[in-house]
C-alpha cells in the first residue's frame, strides 16, 4: 500500500529496496553485472545471490575499487564466481558475452574514495543503453542516481530522457524516489518482459 515505514517503524532504505527488486529476477545459476564496483557491496550481493553455479562481472576504473572489492568478497565469504575488471562500464559489452539476468549501477563517487572521481554522462548513458540491450528475457537492471551534485542531477535527467524512448511492450521502466526530498538518491528499475522482443 505504499507505506513509508516498515513494521519496525523505520524509513524505507531505497538501496535495500533495489535488492528486493533484483531478487525477484535473479536466481542461483544466473549471470549478473555490477557496472559500478566501488567497495564491492553490490558485487557481493550479486555473487551470493547467483551462487557457485552463477557468474558475476564487476567493473571499475579505479584500482583501489578492485582491492576494496576483493576484501569485501573475502570478508563475505562469497563463492568464487566473480570476475573483477579494471575498465569503464561503457566497455562492458567487450567482456560479457552472455545475456544477463540482472545488472546494477550505483552512480556517483566511490564511498570513502576520491569525490572528484565520479561517474559521468558521457560514459554512463552508453553503458546503461548497452546494459539494457544485454538483458535476458525476464531480466532486470537497477540504476541508483545521486542528484545532490551537478553531474548526478544531469545524469538523472538525461537517463530519464533515454528511458522515455524505450518500447514499453519490451521494457518496463519504473522510477522510485522520495517525493519530499528531491536531492535524495533515487533509482530506476528497468525490467525486460519475459515474452518481449529484442532490444539489440
C-alpha positions in Angstrom: 0.0 0.0 0.0 3.0 2.3 -0.4 3.8 2.7 3.3 6.8 4.9 4.2 7.7 2.7 7.1 8.3 -1.0 7.7 6.8 -3.0 10.5 9.5 -1.7 12.9 8.8 1.9 12.2 12.0 2.6 10.2 12.2 4.6 7.0 12.4 2.5 3.8 16.1 2.2 2.6 15.9 2.8 -1.1 19.2 1.0 -1.8 17.9 -2.1 0.1 14.7 -1.8 -1.9 16.7 -2.1 -5.1 17.9 -5.5 -3.9 14.4 -6.7 -3.3 13.5 -6.0 -6.9 16.7 -7.7 -8.1 15.9 -10.8 -6.1 12.6 -11.2 -8.0 14.5 -11.7 -11.2 17.9 -13.2 -10.2 18.3 -16.8 -9.1 21.1 -19.3 -8.5 23.0 -20.1 -11.7 22.2 -16.6 -13.2 24.5 -14.1 -14.8 24.8 -10.6 -13.2 26.9 -7.5 -13.7 27.9 -4.8 -11.2 28.6 -1.9 -13.5 30.0 0.3 -10.7 32.0 -1.8 -8.4 33.1 0.7 -5.8 33.7 -1.1 -2.5 32.1 -4.2 -3.8 28.9 -4.4 -1.7 26.6 -4.8 -4.7 29.2 -7.3 -6.2 29.0 -9.3 -3.0 25.2 -9.3 -3.0 25.1 -10.4 -6.7 27.7 -13.1 -6.1 25.8 -14.6 -3.1 22.5 -14.4 -5.0 23.7 -16.4 -8.1 25.7 -18.8 -6.0 28.5 -21.2 -7.1 26.8 -22.0 -10.4 26.3 -18.4 -11.4 28.6 -15.7 -12.8 29.2 -12.1 -11.9 31.2 -9.4 -13.7 32.2 -6.2 -11.9 33.6 -3.0 -13.4 35.5 0.0 -12.1 38.2 2.3 -13.4 39.9 2.7 -10.0 42.5 0.1 -8.9 41.6 0.9 -5.3 38.0 -0.2 -6.0 39.2 -3.7 -7.1 41.3 -4.0 -4.0 38.4 -3.0 -1.8 36.1 -5.3 -3.6 38.4 -8.2 -3.2 38.4 -7.6 0.6 34.6 -7.4 0.7 34.2 -10.6 -1.2 36.7 -12.4 1.1 35.0 -11.0 4.2 31.6 -12.0 3.0 32.9 -15.5 2.1 31.4 -15.2 -1.4 31.7 -18.1 -3.9 34.5 -18.0 -6.5 32.2 -16.7 -9.2 33.3 -13.1 -9.7 35.4 -11.6 -12.5 36.8 -8.1 -11.5 37.5 -5.9 -14.4 39.6 -2.7 -14.3 37.8 -0.8 -17.1 34.9 1.5 -17.7 31.4 0.2 -17.6 31.0 1.7 -21.0 33.1 -1.2 -22.3 31.2 -4.0 -20.6 29.9 -5.4 -23.8 33.6 -6.2 -24.7 33.8 -8.6 -21.7 30.3 -10.0 -21.2 29.2 -12.4 -23.9 26.2 -13.8 -22.2 22.7 -12.2 -21.8 22.4 -11.0 -18.2 19.7 -11.7 -15.7 20.5 -8.6 -13.6 22.7 -5.6 -13.6 23.3 -2.8 -11.1 24.6 0.8 -11.5 25.3 2.8 -8.3 26.3 6.1 -9.8 28.3 8.9 -8.3 31.6 8.5 -6.5 33.2 5.6 -4.6 32.2 5.8 -0.9 35.3 6.7 1.1 37.2 7.5 -2.1 38.1 10.5 -4.2 34.9 12.5 -4.6 36.4 14.2 -7.7 36.2 10.8 -9.5 32.5 10.4 -10.3 30.5 8.7 -13.0 30.0 11.0 -16.0 27.2 11.2 -18.5 29.5 10.6 -21.5 30.1 7.0 -20.3 27.1 6.4 -18.1 24.5 6.8 -20.8 26.1 4.5 -23.4 26.8 2.0 -20.6 23.2 1.9 -19.5 22.0 1.6 -23.1 24.3 -1.4 -23.6 23.2 -2.9 -20.3 19.6 -2.7 -21.4 20.4 -4.4 -24.7 22.3 -7.2 -22.7 19.2 -8.1 -20.6 17.9 -11.6 -21.0 14.1 -12.1 -21.2 12.8 -11.5 -17.7 16.0 -9.7 -16.7 16.3 -6.5 -14.6 18.6 -3.5 -14.4 18.7 -1.1 -11.5 20.3 2.3 -11.7 20.8 4.4 -8.5 21.2 8.1 -9.1 22.5 10.8 -6.8 21.1 14.3 -7.8 22.8 16.1 -4.9 25.7 17.2 -7.1 25.6 18.8 -10.5 26.8 15.8 -12.6 24.5 13.4 -10.7 21.5 15.6 -11.4 22.4 15.8 -15.1 22.9 12.1 -15.3 19.4 11.6 -13.9 17.7 14.0 -16.3 19.4 12.6 -19.4 18.8 9.0 -18.3 15.1 9.8 -17.9 15.0 11.2 -21.4 16.6 7.9 -22.7 14.2 5.7 -20.7 11.2 7.5 -22.3 12.3 6.3 -25.7 12.2 2.6 -24.7 9.5 0.4 -26.1 7.0 -0.3 -23.3 6.0 -3.6 -25.0 9.5 -4.9 -24.3 10.7 -2.9 -21.3 9.1 -1.5 -18.2 10.9 1.5 -16.6 9.9 2.5 -13.0 11.4 5.3 -11.0 11.3 5.3 -7.3 12.2 8.4 -5.3 11.3 10.3 -2.1 8.9 13.0 -3.3 9.5 15.4 -0.4 13.3 15.2 -0.6 14.3 16.0 -4.2 18.1 15.9 -3.5 18.0 12.4 -2.1 19.2 9.4 -4.1 16.6 7.6 -6.2 16.6 4.7 -8.5 15.2 3.4 -11.7 14.2 -0.3 -12.4 14.2 -1.5 -16.0 12.6 -4.9 -16.4 12.6 -6.7 -19.7 9.4 -8.6 -20.3 9.8 -12.4 -20.5 7.9 -12.5 -23.8 9.1 -9.2 -25.2 11.0 -8.7 -28.5 14.7 -7.9 -28.9 16.1 -4.5 -27.9 19.5 -5.1 -29.6 
